[in-house]
Amino acid sequence: MSPRKIRAALGLALGAAVLHAASEPRATSAWARLDASGRLAYLPLPTGDRIMDFSSAGYMGGGVVLPEVPAKKTVRPSGGDDAAAIQAALDEVAALPPAGGFRGAVVLERGEFQCSAPLTLRASGVVLRGSGSGAGGSTLVLTGRPHVCLVLGAGDRAAAHPTGAPVAMADTYVPAGARTLTVRDVKGLAAGDTVLIRHPVTAAWVKFMGMDRLVRDGKKETWLAVGRSIDSERTITAIAKNTLTLDLPLTDALDARLLAPIGATITKCAPPARLAQLGVENLRIVSPPQAITIAEPQDQAVRVGAVEDAWLRDLAIVDTINSITLGAISRRLTLERVDITHTVATKGAAKPADFSANGSQLLLHACTDEGDSVFYLATGAGVTGPIVLLDCTFRGGGWIQPHQRWATGLLLDNCRVPDGGIDFMNRGEMGSGHGWAVGWAVAWNCTAKSFLIQRPPGAANWAIGCSGEQRTDVMPFQHTERLPAGIVDSPGVPVAPASLYLAQLAERLGPAAVRSLGY
């Protein structure tokens, strides 16, 4: 049986365990469990914070079958540089009128396509489809100067634009995982409004997090600059008096005592100008082996900019570096069966990140990565999820390690890192002062060679039902005090439900939503 068929069979078993009673005995965790009525129950911290509902991650907000888009244009390999011909076909389809949200697919016939320049999807409703990601399918061979193979949408310059005045929070504390909050005045706000919830970076909060003392080689490092804010884009679904209900839970707590004098605010905004309904599927991307440092020019696979409701499906990627970047404005994306392989490692101390997940509502499903000295998953500064990795496998001496400066809302669900680590940690002075990399992260029924689960001040990280060595480390560089351990529950014994994400999805949208993922 092929690896993908084995993975599909495992997925069916995983889904059955979520929707029905699992045949094998499993432990339960008070932090998230099925109660007597079959509904999920959560144990909050004393402050009210809890494991959030991650089920909105993915295409169209989760639980939706990825579409099959009709072909409108076909491209054959020429034996020479095919970049211009493929780009012309993409632009031709981009000029078609949309029908049902889609303009059509450009289909690559079987064979090798040489590409010396990036291929860009510039309009909504366009799909690039190959004729298979395996041997005998469609292969994009990167040639010429190092470049990104595929670019979806523009960059992240099209951020949300405030259209109203900031409204102050009335709550003294809003817990992580909450979908409601109270403001001092609802004038100018209405159900359906897009808003930015702004967590200001204050000197008091930075000090509370212990991030005001980062010094490397005698020079002070800045974790997060005081005066900036960490923004979460949300939609108001209901207003009752001064209480707002949001479409998605908050991935971080809002503590008024640490956020003064500015305080957390909510601001009506115009959503970013995103492209939508884009897809890349059923093809292979191959780079020449790159035994270089990550500071040198490099071939990369896919970069996603200001895009929503899009997918990457059935892709095989070989020897690209910093392979896939999902930008900060991207949201509601599904990456399904994206397989990355390295035949050589990069040079130098700094390591690349194959899946760089910096948007919101991101789902990586049944993806794989094989290589040494690589961050299989990394996140950037101020990323607010939810971000979910479901049933993914990463082989080699690498790490799943949220990378820098306070990402929140990450779930690793039934993921396997047999030769490497899963680290929810304080990276201290690593990089340029990455510090606390992640909070409110959950590893659920995962296996790894090792886990480093640390607990940030005023927050939590969980490892539940996970198997592997549990490490307790100091902050890197000139530090000796061990950091507080995160919450480790049922070590070595898997818990029910078998998949937290699928259980949350089934509870929110019903069994059909789980079946949309093939379970």
VOMARTI-741353 format. One line per 4 residues: number of its first residue (from 0); for each residue x, y, z of N, C-alpha, C. Coordinates in steps of 0.02 Angstrom, whole numbers. Example, Ala and Ser with C-alpha at 12.3 -4.5 7.8 and 13.67 -1.06 7.14 Angstrom:
REM VOMARTI-741353
0> 660 -284 390 615 -225 390 660 -165 390  642 -112 354 684 -53 357 645 2 394
This chain:
REM VOMARTI-741353
0> 43 -60 0 0 0 0 44 62 0  27 112 -41 68 173 -46 62 214 18  113 258 31 109 300 91 45 342 95  22 366 37 -39 408 39 -100 366 55
4> -102 303 30 -159 260 47 -157 242 120  -96 230 147 -90 216 218 -115 275 258  -94 336 237 -114 396 272 -190 406 269  -220 391 212 -292 397 206 -328 348 252
8> -301 287 256 -332 238 300 -327 259 373  -269 287 392 -262 313 460 -310 370 473  -320 411 421 -367 467 429 -438 444 439  -459 392 403 -526 366 412 -535 340 483
12> -484 306 509 -489 281 577 -493 339 627  -454 392 614 -455 449 658 -524 482 658  -553 490 599 -619 520 596 -672 478 630  -668 412 622 -717 368 655 -712 374 730
16> -651 382 755 -643 389 827 -673 453 854  -675 504 812 -705 567 833 -781 563 834  -809 534 781 -881 535 774 -916 479 813  -878 426 829 -906 370 865 -858 352 922
20> -876 305 962 -832 284 1016 -772 247 988  -713 264 1010 -653 230 987 -651 160 1016  -627 112 977 -626 43 1000 -573 32 1053  -517 69 1049 -465 59 1099 -476 107 1158
24> -459 85 1218 -469 129 1276 -424 190 1271  -450 246 1289 -412 308 1289 -424 344 1355  -375 383 1375 -383 426 1433 -426 486 1414  -443 525 1463 -477 589 1451 -438 644 1485
28> -445 703 1459 -412 761 1488 -464 811 1510  -457 835 1571 -505 885 1595 -502 949 1555  -445 960 1521 -438 1023 1484 -484 1026 1424  -499 968 1394 -547 964 1338 -570 892 1334
32> -633 881 1345 -659 812 1346 -731 812 1322  -755 752 1304 -825 743 1287 -864 727 1350  -916 767 1365 -956 755 1425 -1008 700 1412  -1051 689 1462 -1100 635 1457 -1148 644 1399
36> -1158 706 1378 -1204 720 1322 -1168 716 1254  -1103 703 1255 -1065 699 1193 -1039 766 1169  -1047 818 1209 -1022 884 1190 -954 896 1223  -915 940 1193 -850 957 1220 -857 1001 1281
40> -820 985 1333 -817 1025 1394 -744 1043 1406  -733 1104 1428 -666 1130 1437 -655 1152 1509  -594 1139 1534 -575 1162 1600 -540 1229 1593  -568 1282 1622 -534 1347 1617 -480 1354 1670
44> -433 1398 1656 -387 1420 1708 -424 1465 1757  -395 1480 1815 -429 1524 1863 -449 1591 1834  -413 1615 1783 -429 1679 1752 -484 1672 1698  -507 1611 1685 -559 1600 1634 -532 1581 1566
48> -467 1583 1556 -437 1563 1492 -447 1488 1482  -454 1467 1418 -465 1396 1403 -436 1381 1335  -431 1317 1321 -413 1296 1253 -467 1322 1205  -445 1355 1153 -493 1388 1109 -524 1338 1060
52> -576 1360 1027 -607 1322 972 -567 1338 909  -531 1288 883 -489 1296 825 -525 1280 759  -589 1263 762 -622 1231 704 -634 1277 645  -622 1342 652 -631 1388 596 -570 1389 550
56> -518 1351 566 -458 1349 523 -474 1312 458  -451 1339 403 -459 1305 339 -500 1345 289  -501 1319 228 -538 1349 172 -610 1362 191  -634 1423 179 -702 1445 193 -721 1439 267
60> -670 1438 310 -683 1434 381 -692 1364 407  -670 1313 369 -670 1244 393 -733 1207 375  -725 1141 363 -783 1098 351 -813 1102 282  -775 1128 233 -801 1137 165 -756 1097 117
64> -787 1058 73 -749 1019 24 -713 1065 -23  -649 1051 -36 -613 1091 -85 -644 1081 -154  -653 1134 -191 -690 1130 -255 -649 1098 -311  -686 1073 -361 -656 1051 -424 -675 1102 -477
68> -628 1138 -502 -641 1196 -545 -631 1176 -619  -678 1192 -663 -672 1172 -733 -611 1202 -767  -582 1162 -812 -523 1185 -851 -545 1235 -904  -505 1287 -913 -517 1337 -964 -459 1344 -1013
72> -401 1320 -992 -341 1328 -1034 -293 1271 -1019  -260 1245 -1070 -212 1191 -1063 -145 1213 -1090  -91 1194 -1054 -23 1212 -1075 17 1147 -1080  54 1140 -1136 98 1082 -1146 171 1104 -1136
76> 213 1059 -1112 284 1077 -1105 317 1086 -1173  360 1135 -1179 391 1151 -1244 460 1123 -1252  491 1102 -1197 560 1081 -1199 608 1138 -1184  582 1199 -1182 621 1258 -1165 591 1292 -1104
80> 603 1357 -1098 576 1395 -1041 500 1405 -1051  460 1379 -1005 387 1382 -1011 355 1435 -967  395 1474 -931 366 1522 -884 319 1571 -918  340 1599 -974 299 1649 -1008 233 1618 -1033
84> 235 1557 -1059 175 1526 -1085 126 1510 -1029  151 1486 -972 106 1472 -915 77 1537 -888  119 1589 -882 94 1653 -856 41 1682 -903  51 1676 -968 2 1702 -1016 -64 1665 -1008
88> -62 1600 -997 -124 1562 -987 -159 1582 -923  -121 1592 -869 -150 1616 -806 -183 1684 -815  -149 1729 -851 -177 1796 -861 -239 1793 -906  -239 1748 -955 -297 1741 -998 -358 1718 -959
92> -348 1669 -915 -404 1646 -874 -424 1700 -824  -375 1737 -798 -391 1792 -751 -435 1845 -782  -434 1851 -849 -474 1901 -883 -546 1877 -897  -560 1814 -884 -628 1787 -896 -675 1812 -842
96> -740 1817 -858 -789 1836 -806 -798 1778 -757  -803 1793 -692 -812 1740 -643 -883 1711 -646  -888 1647 -631 -953 1613 -625 -951 1571 -562  -994 1589 -514 -993 1554 -450 -929 1564 -412
100> -896 1620 -422 -835 1635 -387 -772 1613 -422  -778 1575 -478 -719 1549 -512 -718 1570 -585  -658 1584 -610 -648 1599 -680 -627 1536 -719  -591 1491 -685 -572 1429 -718 -502 1408 -699
104> -483 1349 -724 -418 1320 -709 -374 1319 -770  -309 1332 -759 -258 1319 -809 -229 1250 -793  -231 1205 -842 -208 1136 -832 -142 1125 -868  -94 1100 -831 -30 1081 -860 -32 1008 -879
108> -15 994 -941 -12 924 -962 48 889 -930  53 825 -940 108 786 -911 175 807 -942  227 806 -901 293 823 -925 327 874 -882  387 895 -902 427 944 -865 421 1013 -897
112> 407 1062 -854 400 1132 -876 457 1171 -844  502 1198 -884 555 1239 -857 528 1309 -842  546 1334 -783 519 1399 -761 577 1442 -735  590 1496 -770 645 1540 -751 621 1602 -714
116> 555 1607 -703 528 1667 -670 467 1646 -630  446 1686 -580 387 1669 -541 324 1666 -584  279 1620 -566 212 1616 -595 164 1646 -544  125 1695 -566 84 1734 -520 10 1727 -536
120> -30 1711 -485 -103 1712 -490 -125 1781 -468  -149 1821 -517 -160 1892 -505 -233 1911 -492  -279 1865 -504 -350 1881 -498 -386 1825 -460  -441 1842 -429 -480 1793 -392 -509 1741 -440
124> -520 1681 -414 -555 1630 -452 -514 1592 -502  -447 1592 -494 -402 1558 -542 -367 1500 -507  -362 1444 -541 -330 1384 -515 -277 1361 -564  -219 1340 -537 -167 1308 -577 -166 1235 -558
128> -179 1192 -607 -185 1120 -593 -137 1081 -637  -99 1036 -608 -58 991 -645 -94 926 -660  -58 880 -690 -86 815 -707 -58 760 -662  -40 779 -601 -14 732 -552 51 757 -522
132> 60 741 -457 120 764 -422 174 710 -419  159 651 -444 208 597 -443 244 589 -508  281 534 -514 317 520 -575 268 515 -633  284 547 -688 239 548 -746 186 601 -743
136> 187 643 -692 138 697 -687 166 762 -717  149 818 -685 171 883 -709 223 911 -660  282 928 -687 336 953 -644 358 1022 -667  360 1069 -619 388 1135 -631 461 1132 -608
140> 508 1139 -655 579 1136 -639 606 1208 -637  631 1228 -579 655 1296 -571 723 1304 -604  729 1353 -648 790 1367 -685 808 1441 -678  867 1459 -700 887 1529 -698 905 1551 -628
144> 899 1616 -616 916 1644 -551 866 1619 -498  888 1611 -436 842 1588 -384 781 1633 -378  722 1601 -371 660 1639 -368 606 1597 -336  549 1628 -322 490 1594 -297 454 1564 -357
148> 434 1501 -352 401 1469 -408 331 1498 -419  290 1500 -366 220 1520 -372 204 1575 -322  171 1627 -345 150 1683 -302 75 1690 -308  41 1687 -251 -32 1695 -249 -47 1761 -217
152> -75 1807 -256 -96 1871 -229 -37 1918 -218  -55 1981 -202 -5 2032 -189 26 2020 -121  72 2064 -102 104 2059 -37 57 2080 19  87 2090 78 47 2106 137 38 2181 147
156> 48 2221 95 40 2293 104 -32 2314 112  -79 2271 89 -150 2290 90 -182 2270 157  -156 2298 211 -182 2282 277 -250 2314 288  -286 2291 340 -350 2320 357 -342 2395 373
160> -389 2434 351 -386 2506 358 -440 2530 406  -421 2559 464 -471 2584 511 -517 2636 480  -581 2628 492 -630 2677 467 -669 2710 524  -654 2691 585 -686 2720 642 -636 2735 697
164> -660 2769 749 -617 2786 805 -609 2725 850  -552 2716 883 -543 2661 930 -593 2666 988  -622 2609 1005 -669 2605 1061 -636 2566 1117  -638 2594 1178 -603 2564 1234 -641 2503 1261
168> -604 2454 1284 -633 2397 1318 -658 2417 1387  -713 2387 1408 -738 2398 1475 -717 2341 1522  -701 2283 1494 -680 2226 1535 -610 2239 1564  -600 2217 1626 -533 2220 1654 -492 2161 1631
172> -526 2107 1610 -489 2048 1585 -535 2010 1537  -510 1998 1477 -545 1957 1428 -502 1894 1419  -528 1835 1435 -486 1775 1432 -473 1751 1362  -416 1718 1353 -402 1684 1290 -456 1631 1277
176> -478 1626 1215 -531 1579 1197 -600 1609 1199  -607 1672 1222 -673 1704 1227 -696 1729 1160  -763 1729 1151 -793 1758 1090 -834 1820 1106  -838 1840 1169 -875 1900 1187 -829 1947 1226
180> -842 2012 1219 -808 2063 1258 -853 2123 1264  -839 2163 1314 -880 2222 1328 -840 2285 1315  -872 2333 1281 -840 2397 1266 -878 2453 1301  -846 2511 1304 -877 2567 1339 -933 2600 1300
184> -930 2592 1233 -981 2626 1191 -986 2587 1126  -1047 2570 1106 -1057 2533 1043 -1078 2579 986  -1079 2645 998 -1098 2691 945 -1053 2683 885  -1084 2676 826 -1046 2667 764 -1029 2595 748
188> -1045 2549 793 -1032 2478 781 -1098 2441 768  -1096 2391 724 -1155 2352 708 -1135 2281 691  -1182 2235 699 -1170 2166 678 -1151 2165 604  -1101 2126 588 -1075 2122 520 -1014 2164 508
192> -998 2209 554 -939 2252 546 -875 2211 554  -826 2226 513 -758 2201 523 -722 2247 571  -688 2218 620 -655 2259 670 -584 2232 681  -541 2275 706 -475 2257 730 -475 2260 806
196> -458 2205 838 -449 2205 910 -375 2213 923  -358 2268 957 -288 2288 962 -262 2278 1033  -211 2236 1037 -175 2223 1099 -112 2265 1097  -110 2322 1134 -51 2365 1129 9 2332 1163
200> 68 2344 1135 130 2322 1167 152 2379 1213  146 2367 1279 164 2417 1329 227 2396 1366  259 2445 1396 319 2430 1436 302 2384 1494  242 2393 1523 222 2350 1579 213 2278 1557
204> 183 2268 1498 173 2199 1474 239 2166 1456  283 2203 1421 348 2175 1403 387 2156 1465  385 2197 1517 419 2181 1580 388 2120 1613  321 2117 1614 286 2060 1644 306 1995 1609
208> 317 1998 1544 337 1939 1506 412 1923 1514  448 1966 1550 519 1955 1560 560 1969 1499  534 2008 1453 566 2019 1388 600 2088 1384  607 2120 1442 641 2185 1443 715 2177 1460
212> 739 2115 1468 808 2104 1489 848 2064 1438  829 2066 1375 864 2029 1324 927 2067 1303  984 2036 1314 1048 2067 1296 1091 2013 1264  1121 2029 1206 1164 1982 1171 1226 2018 1148
216> 1283 1990 1165 1348 2020 1147 1352 2092 1172  1324 2103 1232 1326 2169 1262 1277 2219 1234  1235 2198 1187 1187 2244 1156 1116 2224 1175  1075 2273 1192 1006 2260 1210 967 2240 1147
220> 924 2190 1154 881 2168 1100 809 2185 1115  771 2198 1062 701 2216 1068 658 2156 1048  617 2132 1094 570 2078 1080 513 2104 1037  471 2144 1066 419 2181 1030 425 2254 1050
224> 423 2298 1000 434 2369 1013 373 2399 1050  387 2433 1105 334 2468 1142 303 2521 1096  237 2523 1094 202 2570 1051 168 2538 991  192 2479 971 158 2444 917 98 2406 946
228> 60 2373 905 4 2333 929 2 2266 893  -28 2217 926 -42 2153 895 -116 2153 879  -133 2148 815 -201 2156 792 -232 2090 773  -295 2081 791 -335 2023 771 -395 2048 733
232> -403 2025 671 -460 2043 630 -519 1997 647  -576 2027 663 -635 1988 680 -697 2022 650  -753 1985 650 -817 2012 628 -865 2009 687  -902 2064 698 -953 2065 750 -1014 2027 724
236> -1036 1977 763 -1095 1939 743 -1158 1960 780  -1150 1991 839 -1208 2013 878 -1186 2065 928  -1233 2109 946 -1222 2160 998 -1281 2158 1046  -1266 2150 1110 -1317 2153 1162 -1295 2204 1214
240> -1329 2261 1216 -1307 2317 1257 -1236 2335 1236  -1188 2329 1282 -1119 2346 1264 -1075 2285 1255  -1105 2227 1248 -1067 2165 1239 -1068 2144 1167  -1009 2132 1139 -1001 2112 1070 -987 2037 1067
244> -1018 2003 1019 -1002 1933 1005 -964 1932 939  -909 1894 938 -864 1892 880 -871 1826 843  -852 1827 780 -857 1765 740 -806 1713 761  -748 1735 785 -695 1689 805 -673 1703 876
248> -651 1652 912 -624 1665 979 -560 1706 976  -545 1738 1032 -481 1773 1038 -427 1723 1054  -369 1732 1024 -314 1685 1035 -269 1706 1093  -280 1765 1121 -239 1789 1176 -284 1826 1226
252> -262 1828 1288 -298 1865 1339 -285 1940 1333  -332 1980 1357 -325 2053 1360 -330 2074 1433  -274 2093 1462 -270 2109 1533 -260 2184 1542  -311 2218 1565 -310 2291 1568 -253 2318 1611
256> -236 2281 1664 -184 2307 1709 -115 2309 1676  -106 2269 1624 -41 2268 1590 -40 2309 1526  -100 2332 1504 -104 2365 1439 -117 2440 1445  -118 2466 1506 -124 2538 1517 -60 2573 1496
260> -62 2637 1478 -121 2680 1478 -163 2676 1416  -138 2644 1363 -176 2642 1300 -236 2597 1308  -225 2537 1334 -279 2489 1341 -297 2455 1276  -326 2396 1281 -350 2361 1221 -409 2400 1191
264> -413 2401 1125 -466 2437 1091 -495 2394 1035  -554 2414 1013 -585 2384 955 -601 2439 906  -582 2430 843 -588 2482 793 -621 2455 730  -674 2487 708 -706 2468 645 -657 2480 588
268> -655 2433 540 -606 2440 486 -635 2415 420  -603 2435 367 -616 2406 301 -570 2346 293  -597 2288 275 -553 2229 268 -500 2239 216  -445 2203 221 -393 2207 170 -420 2187 101
272> -390 2212 49 -410 2193 -19 -377 2126 -36  -412 2073 -22 -384 2006 -33 -412 1975 -97  -371 1936 -131 -396 1892 -182 -428 1831 -149  -473 1798 -185 -508 1741 -156 -516 1686 -208
276> -528 1625 -182 -542 1566 -224 -485 1553 -273  -426 1546 -245 -367 1528 -283 -345 1458 -263  -316 1421 -310 -293 1354 -295 -233 1334 -336  -190 1294 -306 -134 1262 -342 -136 1188 -322
280> -136 1143 -372 -147 1073 -355 -117 1025 -407  -103 965 -382 -85 908 -425 -23 920 -467  29 946 -436 91 956 -474 152 950 -429  210 951 -462 274 942 -428 317 1003 -442
284> 354 1025 -391 400 1081 -397 469 1057 -378  518 1065 -422 585 1039 -410 636 1095 -420  679 1103 -370 735 1149 -374 799 1109 -379  851 1137 -410 917 1106 -402 935 1105 -328
288> 971 1054 -304 991 1053 -233 1028 1118 -215  1013 1144 -155 1040 1209 -134 1078 1202 -68  1141 1186 -72 1184 1181 -13 1212 1251 2  1170 1296 25 1187 1366 35 1163 1388 104
292> 1182 1448 125 1154 1477 185 1088 1510 168  1047 1521 219 981 1551 205 986 1626 192  1046 1655 199 1056 1725 181 1067 1734 107  1081 1680 71 1094 1684 -1 1029 1679 -40
296> 1028 1705 -102 968 1697 -144 950 1623 -151  885 1609 -152 864 1539 -148 800 1528 -189  793 1467 -214 730 1446 -244 681 1429 -189  621 1457 -195 566 1443 -148 507 1415 -187
300> 460 1385 -152 405 1352 -187 344 1397 -196  314 1420 -141 250 1456 -145 251 1513 -95  228 1571 -117 218 1628 -72 145 1652 -79  111 1655 -23 40 1677 -23 36 1744 12
304> 8 1794 -23 3 1861 4 -67 1875 31  -97 1930 8 -163 1950 32 -216 1908 -3  -229 1850 25 -272 1799 -5 -316 1768 48  -378 1752 31 -422 1715 76 -458 1661 36
308> -480 1609 72 -519 1554 42 -482 1526 -18  -425 1496 -4 -383 1468 -56 -352 1403 -31  -319 1367 -77 -291 1302 -57 -230 1284 -98  -188 1243 -68 -134 1207 -101 -148 1133 -88
312> -151 1093 -141 -173 1023 -133 -131 977 -177  -109 922 -148 -72 870 -185 -12 900 -221  33 928 -182 95 956 -209 154 916 -183  201 901 -226 265 871 -206 319 923 -220
316> 358 940 -169 407 995 -175 475 968 -155  524 979 -198 590 950 -187 644 1005 -188  681 1010 -133 743 1049 -127 733 1124 -131  674 1150 -120 667 1222 -110 685 1240 -38
320> 701 1302 -26 720 1326 40 669 1379 62  653 1379 128 599 1422 151 539 1412 104  517 1351 100 477 1328 43 411 1364 35  370 1367 88 303 1396 82 294 1450 135
324> 276 1509 113 262 1565 159 190 1587 151  153 1584 206 84 1608 208 86 1675 244  72 1729 208 82 1796 234 35 1816 289  51 1873 321 14 1895 380 -58 1914 365
328> -74 1932 303 -143 1952 286 -182 1892 259  -150 1837 248 -186 1779 221 -232 1749 275  -287 1719 253 -332 1687 300 -375 1635 264  -400 1589 303 -445 1535 280 -412 1497 221
332> -354 1470 236 -317 1431 187 -313 1358 209  -316 1312 161 -303 1242 173 -244 1218 132  -196 1187 165 -142 1152 131 -153 1078 144  -166 1040 91 -184 970 99 -137 927 57
336> -106 878 90 -60 832 57 -6 871 19  25 917 53 84 953 27 145 919 56  186 890 14 243 849 35 308 883 14  351 899 62 415 932 49 472 884 65
340> 521 881 21 579 837 30 643 876 16  694 863 59 760 892 48 811 837 37  852 844 -14 906 796 -24 972 822 4  977 887 17 1037 916 49 1013 965 102
344> 1056 977 152 1040 1025 205 1072 1092 189  1044 1145 216 1075 1211 209 1137 1215 253  1178 1266 240 1238 1278 278 1226 1333 330  1270 1335 380 1267 1388 429 1222 1372 488
348> 1226 1415 539 1188 1404 601 1114 1419 592  1097 1469 552 1027 1487 542 993 1436 497  933 1415 516 898 1362 480 836 1390 445  818 1360 388 758 1382 352 694 1356 384
352> 638 1385 363 572 1363 386 532 1341 325  512 1278 323 477 1254 263 405 1277 260  369 1274 315 301 1301 318 303 1361 365  301 1421 336 301 1482 376 229 1507 377
356> 196 1498 435 124 1511 441 113 1575 480  96 1629 445 90 1694 477 21 1725 471  -27 1689 442 -95 1715 435 -141 1689 489  -206 1689 474 -257 1667 521 -302 1616 487
360> -330 1570 528 -374 1517 503 -339 1475 450  -280 1451 468 -239 1411 423 -242 1338 444  -253 1293 396 -256 1222 409 -205 1186 365  -158 1151 396 -113 1106 361 -135 1035 376
364> -159 1000 325 -190 935 334 -152 882 295  -129 830 331 -95 773 299 -35 795 258  1 844 283 62 868 250 123 831 278  177 829 239 238 797 262 298 842 245
368> 352 830 282 414 865 269 470 819 290  521 812 249 577 769 265 642 805 252  681 814 305 745 848 299 776 861 367  841 873 368 877 889 429 888 964 436
372> 895 985 499 912 1055 514 864 1104 480  800 1092 491 749 1136 462 693 1145 513  665 1204 515 604 1215 553 546 1193 508  514 1138 527 458 1114 486 402 1165 485
376> 388 1194 543 339 1247 549 369 1304 589  359 1365 566 380 1423 604 327 1477 597  324 1521 646 278 1578 645 317 1641 658  290 1697 635 324 1761 643 296 1801 701
380> 314 1865 704 296 1908 760 222 1925 759  190 1918 817 122 1942 826 70 1904 785  84 1843 766 36 1803 728 -22 1783 774  -83 1794 752 -142 1772 790 -179 1721 748
384> -185 1661 772 -215 1606 735 -290 1614 728  -327 1560 725 -303 1492 737 -263 1464 678  -212 1425 697 -172 1387 649 -173 1314 672  -190 1268 626 -198 1198 644 -155 1155 598
388> -117 1109 627 -84 1056 590 -117 991 610  -149 958 562 -187 897 574 -157 839 536  -139 786 573 -116 723 543 -58 735 495  -8 773 518 52 787 478 112 748 505
392> 159 732 460 218 694 479 280 731 455  330 738 501 391 774 486 450 729 506  492 711 458 547 664 471 615 698 459  661 681 504 728 710 501 742 749 565
396> 802 774 570 821 810 630 800 882 629  736 895 629 710 963 628 659 974 683  625 1031 680 582 1050 735 517 1082 710  464 1071 746 406 1116 744 418 1166 799
400> 431 1227 781 449 1276 831 425 1346 812  367 1366 839 348 1436 828 408 1480 844  421 1528 799 490 1552 794 504 1616 832  457 1663 833 477 1727 862 419 1770 882
404> 428 1803 939 390 1863 958 315 1854 962  294 1802 998 226 1797 1023 173 1784 969  174 1723 943 118 1697 906 69 1665 955  5 1665 939 -45 1636 983 -96 1596 943
408> -123 1543 974 -177 1505 943 -155 1453 894  -111 1406 916 -84 1353 874 -106 1286 901  -129 1241 857 -147 1172 875 -108 1123 831  -71 1078 863 -41 1021 829 -82 960 848
412> -115 930 800 -165 878 814 -143 814 778  -124 762 817 -103 698 788 -46 707 739  3 748 757 62 758 716 119 715 742  165 698 697 219 653 713 286 684 691
416> 333 686 739 400 711 726 449 660 756  455 601 727 490 546 761 564 558 773  596 601 733 668 612 739 684 681 766  634 722 781 646 790 800 602 812 857
420> 593 878 864 560 905 922 499 948 907  456 953 958 401 1000 959 415 1047 1018  425 1111 1003 448 1159 1054 400 1218 1058  367 1226 1115 330 1286 1131 372 1321 1184
424> 414 1369 1163 469 1389 1207 483 1464 1205  525 1483 1251 556 1549 1252 623 1543 1217  631 1575 1159 693 1571 1121 744 1624 1143  725 1665 1192 772 1712 1221 804 1756 1169
428> 871 1760 1173 909 1803 1127 923 1771 1060  896 1712 1048 907 1681 982 881 1727 927  912 1722 868 894 1767 814 912 1839 834  862 1881 835 873 1951 854 834 1968 917
432> 824 1917 960 784 1927 1020 714 1901 1011  709 1838 990 643 1809 975 600 1800 1037  632 1787 1094 596 1784 1157 541 1732 1159  489 1748 1197 431 1703 1199 402 1698 1129
436> 405 1637 1101 384 1627 1032 311 1614 1026  280 1582 1076 211 1560 1068 176 1556 1136  112 1570 1135 69 1560 1193 3 1532 1171  -31 1498 1218 -97 1469 1204 -93 1419 1146
440> -39 1378 1147 -29 1327 1096 -45 1259 1126  -69 1212 1084 -90 1146 1107 -59 1093 1062  -26 1044 1092 -7 982 1056 -53 927 1081  -91 897 1035 -145 850 1054 -130 782 1021
444> -118 731 1062 -106 663 1037 -51 662 984  3 698 998 60 700 952 116 654 978  161 635 933 221 599 952 281 635 924  335 636 963 397 668 942 454 637 982
448> 515 646 956 573 624 994 577 662 1060  561 727 1057 562 767 1119 511 823 1115  490 845 1174 445 902 1181 477 952 1230  474 1015 1213 492 1069 1259 431 1114 1265
452> 393 1103 1318 330 1140 1328 341 1186 1388  346 1250 1376 358 1299 1428 297 1344 1437  292 1374 1496 233 1414 1513 251 1487 1519  226 1529 1472 240 1600 1476 203 1633 1534
456> 228 1689 1559 191 1725 1611 121 1743 1587  72 1729 1630 3 1748 1615 -29 1710 1558  1 1655 1537 -26 1617 1480 -15 1542 1494  -28 1501 1443 -19 1429 1450 0 1399 1382
460> 35 1344 1384 45 1299 1327 31 1228 1352  0 1187 1310 -20 1120 1331 11 1066 1287  28 1009 1317 41 946 1280 -3 893 1312  -52 869 1274 -103 824 1301 -103 760 1260
464> -95 703 1295 -96 638 1261 -37 627 1216  19 661 1229 77 658 1185 130 610 1210  167 581 1163 219 533 1179 287 558 1155  336 557 1200 404 579 1185 437 607 1247
468> 501 615 1244 538 642 1302 515 713 1316  500 727 1380 481 794 1401 542 829 1429  563 883 1395 623 920 1415 604 980 1457  649 1000 1500 643 1063 1537 709 1100 1528
472> 708 1155 1492 770 1190 1474 770 1261 1502  829 1289 1505 836 1360 1522 827 1400 1458  818 1465 1467 815 1509 1409 884 1510 1376  889 1509 1310 954 1505 1277 1001 1562 1295
476> 1065 1552 1283 1120 1598 1296 1136 1601 1370  1152 1657 1397 1182 1661 1464 1128 1660 1518  1092 1606 1522 1039 1599 1572 1047 1533 1607  1029 1531 1671 1037 1470 1711 972 1446 1742
480> 923 1491 1749 861 1473 1783 814 1438 1735  791 1379 1755 743 1343 1713 676 1378 1712  647 1381 1653 583 1415 1645 526 1369 1668  470 1398 1688 414 1356 1710 390 1309 1655
484> 375 1248 1675 350 1199 1627 278 1215 1609  261 1200 1546 191 1206 1525 149 1151 1554  87 1147 1531 40 1098 1557 47 1033 1516  70 980 1548 78 915 1517 28 868 1549
488> -19 843 1510 -72 801 1535 -73 735 1497  -82 680 1532 -86 613 1504 -26 598 1459  36 607 1485 95 593 1443 99 519 1427  112 504 1364 119 436 1342 55 398 1331
492> -2 428 1347 -67 394 1340 -113 439 1300  -132 419 1238 -177 460 1198 -244 471 1233  -275 527 1218 -338 545 1249 -394 545 1198  -455 543 1224 -515 552 1184 -540 624 1193
496> -566 655 1140 -574 629 1072 -507 619 1037  -507 575 987 -444 560 952 -415 622 919  -458 665 892 -436 728 861 -476 785 891  -442 834 920 -477 891 948 -508 934 893
500> -471 946 839 -496 988 785 -559 957 754  -557 892 739 -615 861 708 -675 859 755  -662 849 819 -717 850 867 -748 919 871  -707 971 871 -733 1039 872 -771 1055 808
504> -745 1031 751 -778 1042 687 -846 1007 685  -848 945 708 -911 908 709 -962 941 754  -939 967 811 -986 1000 857 -1014 1065 828  -972 1101 792 -994 1166 765 -1036 1159 702
508> -1016 1112 658 -1049 1108 592 -1081 1041 576  -1069 990 618 -1099 925 606 -1052 876 571  -1071 812 568 -1027 760 540 -1007 773 467  -1049 805 428 -1032 817 357 -969 860 351
512> -958 904 400 -898 946 397 -836 904 405  -839 853 447 -782 809 456 -771 767 393  -825 744 363 -819 705 301 -789 746 244  -795 812 247 -767 854 194 -691 847 191
516> -660 825 246 -588 815 248 -568 743 233  -617 702 215 -603 633 196 -604 584 253  -630 604 311 -634 559 368 -702 525 372
